[in-house]
């Protein structure tokens, strides 16, 4: 049972929704428009902010996958 199941809150500053996903801090820093504390290894995002992160990093993630062939 991870932290998301236990009910951790979203790591974006000013958001108090419960987190639905966790991503690494380095991946979270790829989206410059989200104000998260990336000093932690894991960043927890609510549904709304995860959706924003996916849209902001779509091209970068596609390029990353293309590298692996």
Order of alpha helices (4+ residues) and beta strands (2+ residues): alpha-beta-alpha-beta-alpha-alpha
